[in-house]
Structure formats: structure tokens, C-alpha cells
Amino acid sequence: MSDPSFAADIRPLFRDSDVAAMKFRLDLSSYEDVRDNADEIYGRLEDGSMPCDGGWPANQVAMFKAWIDAGTPA
């Protein structure tokens, strides 16, 4: 299995409502914003406080972590 990429694997995990809810802080549709805040985002995903309407399934959180571990490829 190849490493996850932002365009193919990570961006689709953020719903339009997630992007809109976080616009005040960062743009979840932007590779640069997500890459630059990846550790903070991961912490929030891991503790279930993001997205605000309920946490991601464990497999999606694991994919986000794998993306970080792979060096946050675009």
C-alpha cells in the first residue's frame, strides 16, 4: 500500500461543513494549512474533539497519522 496523499486520501475526509466550521482558524481544504497544523489537527482528531459534531472513526484517524508519518505528501 502506498503512503496516503493529501489530495487523494486526506482532503476527502474533511466535509464541506468541517471546512466551513474551521474557516476562522484554518482552511481544511488547503494542503498548506493542513500540513502546517497537522500535529494539532491530529491531536484533536485523536481525542475526538474534532470535528465538532463527533469524532472520526479510528481508521480515518489512523490514515491521518500515516499521512503525517509519511511526511505529509501532497
N, C-alpha and C positions, 0 to 999 in steps of 0.2 A: 504494500500500500504506500502510495506517495504521501508526502507531507501535505497537510491542508494548506490552502491558499486563501487569502482574504476574499478575492473575487468569487471563487467557486464555492468555498465552504463556510467562511465566517460571515461575510456580509449578508447572505440569505438568512442567517439566524436572527438578525435584528429586524423585527417587524416595523412597518411604517409607523405604527403607534409608539414603538420604542424610540425610534429616531426623533419623532416629534416631541416626546416627553423629555428627552435629554438635550434638545437644541440649546437650552440656556447654558449648558455646561460644555458640551462637545457634540460633534457631528458623528453619530454612529454609522453613517453611510460613507464616511471619509476614511480611506485607508490610513492616511497620516494621523488623523485624530485617534483612531482606534489603536494604531501601533504605538503612538506616543503615550497612551494611557492604558496600555494592555495590562500591566500588573494591577492597577487599581480596578479596572473593569473585572479582571479575573477574580480578585478578592470579593467583589460584590456578587458576581455570579456564583462563586463557591459558597458564600454564606446565605444565598437565596434572597438577598435584598434587591437584586436587580434581575429581571425587570420588576417594576414596582407592583405589578399585578400577579406575581408569582414566579418562583424560580424556574430555571431551565431544567430539563431532565439531565440526569448525570452524564449521559453520552454526549450531550451538547457542551456541557461544561468541560468534559474531557477533551473534546475536539478543540475548544478554545485554548486549553492548556497545551495541547500538542502543537497548535499553531505558534504559540509563544516559544515553546521548546525548539521548534524548527527554525527560529529566527525571524518570525513574523513575515513570511513571504507574501508578496503582493498577489 
